[in-house]
């Protein structure tokens, strides 16, 4: 394993390692305004949500690594402590990237990137009309962390209003991740699209108290077939199936055939048993996977 001490490499090199590995990162497409009324629009991937009561978003217009200069967005929120954080989806990612160009102060990136300004209700900076979600925010605090190139400036924002395009909501009025089609930042020139097979669900363990991987029988826990993800899903079960149910399942055609085929070969029996359980588990049926795994030769 490669081990790197930040003191042993250049800031630019360490910056590259950080951004390449702490990923994917959501993008705050921040619109701000200065005291002269000049609008700025810039994307920042040092960004996330940090609370809901009050609703708090934080993004960081870090000082430029190459020359330690401050970004216009930082100057603006220090002058006018308001910002609109617009979310980015796949249909607007190229225009968003164009807005990251380091234009001179006073140049409106809305115009340069071809986005339309939408008047905000409670703050002075405009929203991005093409964005699927926009948050009108009051800047509570700007917290500088360091003074050199690459150092952070945490812009702590309270959400005053949220605007959602109805196109991203499902029939229940909830955000549908497939309709949102969000993009996230990776390292270098790379982005990530949160759609298709990249999206998957995991039942939250807060809904029940799982038995834990430590309570999985050793022959299953040390399986050469099952992955760590498989064990994590199995460990989220609240209890193992009852003996009567396990016995009843032993009469299923698949188990009967497998026992006959590997009558004199227990090692192969358990290998194929675990393969069968893995397929069932990854199809989403945890209970049946347990019934399979608890069969005996």
N, C-alpha and C positions, 0 to 999 in steps of 0.2 A: 504493500500500500504506500502510495506517495504521500508524504507528510510535508506540509509547507508552513513555515513560520512567516507571518506577514512582514517581519523585519528583514527577511532574507531575499525578498523579491521587490521589484518596482511596484509602485502603486497601480500603474496601468496593467501589469501582469496579474496582480492579485485581484484587481477589478474584474478582469476577464474571467478568472476562475470563479469568482463569486456569482457573476451574472450567468455564467454557463451552468452552474449547479443549483443555485437557488431559483428554481424554475419549475413550471411556468408561473409567471407573475401577472396578476391582473393589471390593466392599464387605466390610469386616471388621465382622461383627456381633459385637461384643465383650461377653462377660459377665465381670464382675469382682465382687469382694467387698471390703468394708472391714473394718477390725479389729473392728467390732461384729457382723459377720456379715450386714450388709445387702447384698443383691444388686443389681447395676446391669446393665442391658442396653442398649447403644447402638450404632448403626451409624456407621462411619467409612469414607469413600471415599479418604482419604489412606492407601493401603494397597497392599502387594504382597509377593511372595516374593523373597528376596534371596540365597538359597543353599540347598544341599541337604546339605552335609557340614561342619558340622552344619546341620540344616534350620532356616532362619531366616525368620521373617515380621516385617515392620515395619509398624506403623500409627501414625498421628499424631492424637491428640486435641488439635488446635490450640486456642490460646486464642481466645475469642470475639472477633470483629472489633468488635462494637458497644460492648462494655464491658470488654474485656480480662480477663474472668473465666475461671477454669479449669473444665474439665468434670469431672464426678464420676468418670468412668472414669480420668482422670489421677490424681486424688486416691487412688483405690482401688489402682492398681498401685504407687503410691509406698508405700502402707501394706502391702499384700499383693501381692508381686511375682509374681502368677499371673494368667492370663487364658485363656479359651476363645474362640477365634476361629471363629465359625460362618459358613458361606457361605450366601448368599441365592439362592433361585431364584424363578421367577415366581409360584409358588403361595403364597408367603409375603410378597411384596413390600409389600402394603398394611399388613399387621401390623408389618412391619419399620419402615415409615415412621412408623407411630403410636408406635413405641418411641423415635423420635428426639425426641419432645416433651420439653421441658425441665421435667420434673417436679421437685418438691422433693427434696432429698437424703434418702435413706432409702426413697423410693417404689420399689417393685419393678416395673420395666417388663415383666417376664414376665407379671405379673398384669394390668397395664394393657393390654398388646397381645394377651393371650390365648394366649401361648405356654406350653408345658409345660416344666418343668425336668427335666432328666435328670442324675442324679448322675454326676460325672466320676470317673475312677479314680485319677488321680495329682495333681490340683489341686483346690482348694477351690471355685472358681466352677463353677456347673452348666453343662451343655451345653443347647442349644436342641433339644428332641426333634424338632421339625419340620424342622430343617435337614438338607440332604442330606449335608453334610460338616462335621465339627467337628474343630478342632485344639486339644488340650490343650497349653498352653504355659507355660514358665517365663520370666519377664521377666528378661533378662540385664542390660539397661541402659535407662534413660530419659534421652535426650539432648535437653535444651532448646536450641532455636535461636532466640534472640531473647527479648525479654521483653514486647513490646507486643501489642496486639490482632492476631490473625491469625498470631502466631508459632507455629512448629512445636514439638512435643514428640515426638521419635521414640522409640516404645516398641519396643525390639528384643527379639524373642521367639524362644526355641528351642522347636521342636515336640517334645513328649515322646510324644504318642500322636495318631494320626489315626483318625477314625471315619467310615466311608463307608456310606451307605445302599446296599444291594445293588441297589436300583431304578435307580441311575444307571450301573451297570456293564453292559458288553456281554458277549457269550458268551465272550470271551477274558479277562474280568476287568479290562478297561481302562475308564477313564471315557469314557462316550459323551456328547459335548457336547449332542446332541439330548435325551437323557434327563436330563441335568443341568439344562437349561433355565435357565441362569444369567441374572442381571440385573446391570447395571452402572449407575453413576451418570453422568449428564451434568450440564449446568449448570441452575441454577434448579430448576424442578419436574420436569425431564425425566430419564427413565431409558432404558436400552437393554436389549432382550431378545435374548439370544444364542441364537436358534433360527431355524428356517425358512431363508429365503434370506439371512439375515444371516450364516449360517455358510458358509464356503468353505475349500477346501484349496489350499495352495501347496507343491509339492515343495521340501524344504529343500535349498539349494545345498551343504550340507556332505556330501551323499551323492555328489556328483561335483564336478569342477571345470569349471564352464561356460566357454564361449568368451568370454563378455562381450559387451555391446552394441557395444563398439568394434570387434569383429571381424565384425559383421553387415555385409554389403555395403551400400554407400551408398544404392542405389536402394530398399532395404528399410528401412534406418534412417531415411530421410527420407520415408517413405511418408505420404501424406495420410490414409490409412485406419487404419493400425496405431497403437495407443495406446502410451504408455509402459509400461503393464502388459504389453501384447503383446510388446514388445521385451524386457522383463525375462524373460519366460518363454522366448522364443527364445534369449536369451543364456545361459540355464541349460543348454542342450544341450552335451554334451561335444565333439561334432564335427559337421560338416556331412555330409549324405549323400554317398556316393560318386557320381562322374559316371555310372557305369553304371546306378545306381539312379534317378538323375534322368532319364536318357535313357529308361529303361523306363517311368517314370511319365508321360513326355510322350505316350505312346500311350493313356493313359486317356481314356475318352469325354469327360469334362468338359474336359480340356485341349485335345483335338482340336477340340471344338465351339467353345471360346473362341477358339482361334487362327483358325478359319475365320470366325467372326463379326466379329473385329476385325483381319482380315488387313491392312487398310490404315490402321489406327488404333492404333499402339503405346501411346499414352497411355491410351486406354480399356482396352486389353488389360491393362496392368499395374494399373490401378485395380480392375478386376473380379477380376483374379487375387488381389490383396491382400484384397479383400472375401471371396473364397472361402477364402483361407488363414486369415483372421480367424475365420470361422465354425468351421472345423475346429480351430483353436487353442483357441478358447474352449470347444469341446466336449471338450478334453483331449488331442487327438492332436498333440503337438509335432512328431513325426517327419514325419507326413504334411503338416503345415503347411509345414515346410521344403521338402519335395519340391515343393509347389505354388509357393512363393515363388521357387525357383531355376529355374523354367521361363523360357525365353527366347522372345521374340517371333519 
